[in-house]
């Protein structure tokens, strides 16, 4: 399965907001059900905390009801432009 790379702003993003951002969930309620239903893994472990903060390098995987990975994303932090003098 190919992973999509998704750039986010530092310092990170909550898991439920990330799922909405990438289109895996249409609403916060749908994201909550995916996470609390055990259908989301972060870095290879099932994650049931929808408020978990994702950081650069994290890998998020969406599972089907049988536990197979159907989508995967790698989180990258966006480069911050340096402040000019």
Phi and psi in radians as a Rosetta constraint file:
Dihedral C 1 N 2 CA 2 C 2 CIRCULARHARMONIC -1.397 0.35
Dihedral N 2 CA 2 C 2 N 3 CIRCULARHARMONIC 2.502 0.35
Dihedral C 2 N 3 CA 3 C 3 CIRCULARHARMONIC -1.751 0.35
Dihedral N 3 CA 3 C 3 N 4 CIRCULARHARMONIC 2.426 0.35
Dihedral C 3 N 4 CA 4 C 4 CIRCULARHARMONIC -1.571 0.35
Dihedral N 4 CA 4 C 4 N 5 CIRCULARHARMONIC 2.486 0.35
Dihedral C 4 N 5 CA 5 C 5 CIRCULARHARMONIC -1.684 0.35
Dihedral N 5 CA 5 C 5 N 6 CIRCULARHARMONIC 2.277 0.35
Dihedral C 5 N 6 CA 6 C 6 CIRCULARHARMONIC -2.130 0.35
Dihedral N 6 CA 6 C 6 N 7 CIRCULARHARMONIC 2.156 0.35
Dihedral C 6 N 7 CA 7 C 7 CIRCULARHARMONIC -1.585 0.35
Dihedral N 7 CA 7 C 7 N 8 CIRCULARHARMONIC 2.307 0.35
Dihedral C 7 N 8 CA 8 C 8 CIRCULARHARMONIC -2.201 0.35
Dihedral N 8 CA 8 C 8 N 9 CIRCULARHARMONIC 2.852 0.35
Dihedral C 8 N 9 CA 9 C 9 CIRCULARHARMONIC -1.460 0.35
Dihedral N 9 CA 9 C 9 N 10 CIRCULARHARMONIC 2.519 0.35
Dihedral C 9 N 10 CA 10 C 10 CIRCULARHARMONIC -1.117 0.35
Dihedral N 10 CA 10 C 10 N 11 CIRCULARHARMONIC 2.648 0.35
Dihedral C 10 N 11 CA 11 C 11 CIRCULARHARMONIC -1.550 0.35
Dihedral N 11 CA 11 C 11 N 12 CIRCULARHARMONIC -0.254 0.35
Dihedral C 11 N 12 CA 12 C 12 CIRCULARHARMONIC 2.953 0.35
Dihedral N 12 CA 12 C 12 N 13 CIRCULARHARMONIC -2.926 0.35
Dihedral C 12 N 13 CA 13 C 13 CIRCULARHARMONIC -2.599 0.35
Dihedral N 13 CA 13 C 13 N 14 CIRCULARHARMONIC 2.471 0.35
Dihedral C 13 N 14 CA 14 C 14 CIRCULARHARMONIC -1.134 0.35
Dihedral N 14 CA 14 C 14 N 15 CIRCULARHARMONIC 2.591 0.35
Dihedral C 14 N 15 CA 15 C 15 CIRCULARHARMONIC -0.995 0.35
Dihedral N 15 CA 15 C 15 N 16 CIRCULARHARMONIC -0.784 0.35
Dihedral C 15 N 16 CA 16 C 16 CIRCULARHARMONIC -1.129 0.35
Dihedral N 16 CA 16 C 16 N 17 CIRCULARHARMONIC -0.672 0.35
Dihedral C 16 N 17 CA 17 C 17 CIRCULARHARMONIC -1.164 0.35
Dihedral N 17 CA 17 C 17 N 18 CIRCULARHARMONIC -0.642 0.35
Dihedral C 17 N 18 CA 18 C 18 CIRCULARHARMONIC -1.082 0.35
Dihedral N 18 CA 18 C 18 N 19 CIRCULARHARMONIC -0.782 0.35
Dihedral C 18 N 19 CA 19 C 19 CIRCULARHARMONIC -1.065 0.35
Dihedral N 19 CA 19 C 19 N 20 CIRCULARHARMONIC -0.651 0.35
Dihedral C 19 N 20 CA 20 C 20 CIRCULARHARMONIC -1.214 0.35
Dihedral N 20 CA 20 C 20 N 21 CIRCULARHARMONIC -0.734 0.35
Dihedral C 20 N 21 CA 21 C 21 CIRCULARHARMONIC -1.032 0.35
Dihedral N 21 CA 21 C 21 N 22 CIRCULARHARMONIC -0.722 0.35
Dihedral C 21 N 22 CA 22 C 22 CIRCULARHARMONIC -1.520 0.35
Dihedral N 22 CA 22 C 22 N 23 CIRCULARHARMONIC -0.041 0.35
Dihedral C 22 N 23 CA 23 C 23 CIRCULARHARMONIC 1.506 0.35
Dihedral N 23 CA 23 C 23 N 24 CIRCULARHARMONIC 0.171 0.35
Dihedral C 23 N 24 CA 24 C 24 CIRCULARHARMONIC -1.306 0.35
Dihedral N 24 CA 24 C 24 N 25 CIRCULARHARMONIC -0.399 0.35
Dihedral C 24 N 25 CA 25 C 25 CIRCULARHARMONIC -2.390 0.35
Dihedral N 25 CA 25 C 25 N 26 CIRCULARHARMONIC 2.425 0.35
Dihedral C 25 N 26 CA 26 C 26 CIRCULARHARMONIC -1.457 0.35
Dihedral N 26 CA 26 C 26 N 27 CIRCULARHARMONIC -0.489 0.35
Dihedral C 26 N 27 CA 27 C 27 CIRCULARHARMONIC -2.371 0.35
Dihedral N 27 CA 27 C 27 N 28 CIRCULARHARMONIC 2.903 0.35
Dihedral C 27 N 28 CA 28 C 28 CIRCULARHARMONIC -1.099 0.35
Dihedral N 28 CA 28 C 28 N 29 CIRCULARHARMONIC -0.620 0.35
Dihedral C 28 N 29 CA 29 C 29 CIRCULARHARMONIC -1.117 0.35
Dihedral N 29 CA 29 C 29 N 30 CIRCULARHARMONIC -0.698 0.35
Dihedral C 29 N 30 CA 30 C 30 CIRCULARHARMONIC -1.163 0.35
Dihedral N 30 CA 30 C 30 N 31 CIRCULARHARMONIC -0.718 0.35
Dihedral C 30 N 31 CA 31 C 31 CIRCULARHARMONIC -1.071 0.35
Dihedral N 31 CA 31 C 31 N 32 CIRCULARHARMONIC -0.735 0.35
Dihedral C 31 N 32 CA 32 C 32 CIRCULARHARMONIC -1.028 0.35
Dihedral N 32 CA 32 C 32 N 33 CIRCULARHARMONIC -0.788 0.35
Dihedral C 32 N 33 CA 33 C 33 CIRCULARHARMONIC -1.146 0.35
Dihedral N 33 CA 33 C 33 N 34 CIRCULARHARMONIC -0.680 0.35
Dihedral C 33 N 34 CA 34 C 34 CIRCULARHARMONIC -1.081 0.35
Dihedral N 34 CA 34 C 34 N 35 CIRCULARHARMONIC -0.832 0.35
Dihedral C 34 N 35 CA 35 C 35 CIRCULARHARMONIC -1.201 0.35
Dihedral N 35 CA 35 C 35 N 36 CIRCULARHARMONIC -0.917 0.35
Dihedral C 35 N 36 CA 36 C 36 CIRCULARHARMONIC -1.230 0.35
Dihedral N 36 CA 36 C 36 N 37 CIRCULARHARMONIC -0.312 0.35
Dihedral C 36 N 37 CA 37 C 37 CIRCULARHARMONIC -1.499 0.35
Dihedral N 37 CA 37 C 37 N 38 CIRCULARHARMONIC 0.066 0.35
Dihedral C 37 N 38 CA 38 C 38 CIRCULARHARMONIC 1.336 0.35
Dihedral N 38 CA 38 C 38 N 39 CIRCULARHARMONIC 0.390 0.35
Dihedral C 38 N 39 CA 39 C 39 CIRCULARHARMONIC -1.698 0.35
Dihedral N 39 CA 39 C 39 N 40 CIRCULARHARMONIC 0.157 0.35
Dihedral C 39 N 40 CA 40 C 40 CIRCULARHARMONIC -2.258 0.35
Dihedral N 40 CA 40 C 40 N 41 CIRCULARHARMONIC 2.341 0.35
Dihedral C 40 N 41 CA 41 C 41 CIRCULARHARMONIC -2.044 0.35
Dihedral N 41 CA 41 C 41 N 42 CIRCULARHARMONIC 2.505 0.35
Dihedral C 41 N 42 CA 42 C 42 CIRCULARHARMONIC -2.164 0.35
Dihedral N 42 CA 42 C 42 N 43 CIRCULARHARMONIC 2.117 0.35
Dihedral C 42 N 43 CA 43 C 43 CIRCULARHARMONIC 0.953 0.35
Dihedral N 43 CA 43 C 43 N 44 CIRCULARHARMONIC 0.681 0.35
Dihedral C 43 N 44 CA 44 C 44 CIRCULARHARMONIC 1.497 0.35
Dihedral N 44 CA 44 C 44 N 45 CIRCULARHARMONIC -0.012 0.35
Dihedral C 44 N 45 CA 45 C 45 CIRCULARHARMONIC -2.099 0.35
Dihedral N 45 CA 45 C 45 N 46 CIRCULARHARMONIC 2.432 0.35
Dihedral C 45 N 46 CA 46 C 46 CIRCULARHARMONIC -1.090 0.35
Dihedral N 46 CA 46 C 46 N 47 CIRCULARHARMONIC 2.408 0.35
Dihedral C 46 N 47 CA 47 C 47 CIRCULARHARMONIC -2.122 0.35
Dihedral N 47 CA 47 C 47 N 48 CIRCULARHARMONIC 2.178 0.35
Dihedral C 47 N 48 CA 48 C 48 CIRCULARHARMONIC -1.951 0.35
Dihedral N 48 CA 48 C 48 N 49 CIRCULARHARMONIC 0.054 0.35
Dihedral C 48 N 49 CA 49 C 49 CIRCULARHARMONIC -1.695 0.35
Dihedral N 49 CA 49 C 49 N 50 CIRCULARHARMONIC 1.887 0.35
Dihedral C 49 N 50 CA 50 C 50 CIRCULARHARMONIC -1.239 0.35
Dihedral N 50 CA 50 C 50 N 51 CIRCULARHARMONIC -0.308 0.35
Dihedral C 50 N 51 CA 51 C 51 CIRCULARHARMONIC -1.564 0.35
Dihedral N 51 CA 51 C 51 N 52 CIRCULARHARMONIC 0.054 0.35
Dihedral C 51 N 52 CA 52 C 52 CIRCULARHARMONIC -0.989 0.35
Dihedral N 52 CA 52 C 52 N 53 CIRCULARHARMONIC 2.262 0.35
Dihedral C 52 N 53 CA 53 C 53 CIRCULARHARMONIC -1.426 0.35
Dihedral N 53 CA 53 C 53 N 54 CIRCULARHARMONIC 2.150 0.35
Dihedral C 53 N 54 CA 54 C 54 CIRCULARHARMONIC -1.542 0.35
Dihedral N 54 CA 54 C 54 N 55 CIRCULARHARMONIC 2.474 0.35
Dihedral C 54 N 55 CA 55 C 55 CIRCULARHARMONIC -2.185 0.35
Dihedral N 55 CA 55 C 55 N 56 CIRCULARHARMONIC 2.956 0.35
Dihedral C 55 N 56 CA 56 C 56 CIRCULARHARMONIC -0.993 0.35
Dihedral N 56 CA 56 C 56 N 57 CIRCULARHARMONIC 2.372 0.35
Dihedral C 56 N 57 CA 57 C 57 CIRCULARHARMONIC 1.656 0.35
Dihedral N 57 CA 57 C 57 N 58 CIRCULARHARMONIC -0.254 0.35
Dihedral C 57 N 58 CA 58 C 58 CIRCULARHARMONIC -1.193 0.35
Dihedral N 58 CA 58 C 58 N 59 CIRCULARHARMONIC 2.571 0.35
Dihedral C 58 N 59 CA 59 C 59 CIRCULARHARMONIC -2.048 0.35
Dihedral N 59 CA 59 C 59 N 60 CIRCULARHARMONIC 2.170 0.35
Dihedral C 59 N 60 CA 60 C 60 CIRCULARHARMONIC -1.911 0.35
Dihedral N 60 CA 60 C 60 N 61 CIRCULARHARMONIC 2.291 0.35
Dihedral C 60 N 61 CA 61 C 61 CIRCULARHARMONIC -2.204 0.35
Dihedral N 61 CA 61 C 61 N 62 CIRCULARHARMONIC 2.360 0.35
Dihedral C 61 N 62 CA 62 C 62 CIRCULARHARMONIC -1.748 0.35
Dihedral N 62 CA 62 C 62 N 63 CIRCULARHARMONIC 2.265 0.35
Dihedral C 62 N 63 CA 63 C 63 CIRCULARHARMONIC -1.867 0.35
Dihedral N 63 CA 63 C 63 N 64 CIRCULARHARMONIC 2.633 0.35
Dihedral C 63 N 64 CA 64 C 64 CIRCULARHARMONIC -1.454 0.35
Dihedral N 64 CA 64 C 64 N 65 CIRCULARHARMONIC -3.093 0.35
Dihedral C 64 N 65 CA 65 C 65 CIRCULARHARMONIC -1.194 0.35
Dihedral N 65 CA 65 C 65 N 66 CIRCULARHARMONIC -0.331 0.35
Dihedral C 65 N 66 CA 66 C 66 CIRCULARHARMONIC -1.569 0.35
Dihedral N 66 CA 66 C 66 N 67 CIRCULARHARMONIC -0.091 0.35
Dihedral C 66 N 67 CA 67 C 67 CIRCULARHARMONIC 1.668 0.35
Dihedral N 67 CA 67 C 67 N 68 CIRCULARHARMONIC 0.112 0.35
Dihedral C 67 N 68 CA 68 C 68 CIRCULARHARMONIC -1.463 0.35
Dihedral N 68 CA 68 C 68 N 69 CIRCULARHARMONIC 2.510 0.35
Dihedral C 68 N 69 CA 69 C 69 CIRCULARHARMONIC -1.280 0.35
Dihedral N 69 CA 69 C 69 N 70 CIRCULARHARMONIC 2.196 0.35
Dihedral C 69 N 70 CA 70 C 70 CIRCULARHARMONIC -1.895 0.35
Dihedral N 70 CA 70 C 70 N 71 CIRCULARHARMONIC -0.454 0.35
Dihedral C 70 N 71 CA 71 C 71 CIRCULARHARMONIC -2.583 0.35
Dihedral N 71 CA 71 C 71 N 72 CIRCULARHARMONIC 2.634 0.35
Dihedral C 71 N 72 CA 72 C 72 CIRCULARHARMONIC -2.526 0.35
Dihedral N 72 CA 72 C 72 N 73 CIRCULARHARMONIC 2.516 0.35
Dihedral C 72 N 73 CA 73 C 73 CIRCULARHARMONIC -2.361 0.35
Dihedral N 73 CA 73 C 73 N 74 CIRCULARHARMONIC 2.486 0.35
Dihedral C 73 N 74 CA 74 C 74 CIRCULARHARMONIC -1.885 0.35
Dihedral N 74 CA 74 C 74 N 75 CIRCULARHARMONIC 2.253 0.35
Dihedral C 74 N 75 CA 75 C 75 CIRCULARHARMONIC -1.530 0.35
Dihedral N 75 CA 75 C 75 N 76 CIRCULARHARMONIC 2.262 0.35
Dihedral C 75 N 76 CA 76 C 76 CIRCULARHARMONIC -2.183 0.35
Dihedral N 76 CA 76 C 76 N 77 CIRCULARHARMONIC 2.510 0.35
Dihedral C 76 N 77 CA 77 C 77 CIRCULARHARMONIC -1.483 0.35
Dihedral N 77 CA 77 C 77 N 78 CIRCULARHARMONIC 2.399 0.35
Dihedral C 77 N 78 CA 78 C 78 CIRCULARHARMONIC -1.245 0.35
Dihedral N 78 CA 78 C 78 N 79 CIRCULARHARMONIC 2.522 0.35
Dihedral C 78 N 79 CA 79 C 79 CIRCULARHARMONIC -1.210 0.35
Dihedral N 79 CA 79 C 79 N 80 CIRCULARHARMONIC 2.358 0.35
Dihedral C 79 N 80 CA 80 C 80 CIRCULARHARMONIC -1.587 0.35
Dihedral N 80 CA 80 C 80 N 81 CIRCULARHARMONIC 2.278 0.35
Dihedral C 80 N 81 CA 81 C 81 CIRCULARHARMONIC -1.134 0.35
Dihedral N 81 CA 81 C 81 N 82 CIRCULARHARMONIC 2.438 0.35
Dihedral C 81 N 82 CA 82 C 82 CIRCULARHARMONIC -1.277 0.35
Dihedral N 82 CA 82 C 82 N 83 CIRCULARHARMONIC 2.534 0.35
Dihedral C 82 N 83 CA 83 C 83 CIRCULARHARMONIC -1.275 0.35
Dihedral N 83 CA 83 C 83 N 84 CIRCULARHARMONIC 2.302 0.35
Dihedral C 83 N 84 CA 84 C 84 CIRCULARHARMONIC -1.381 0.35
Dihedral N 84 CA 84 C 84 N 85 CIRCULARHARMONIC 2.721 0.35
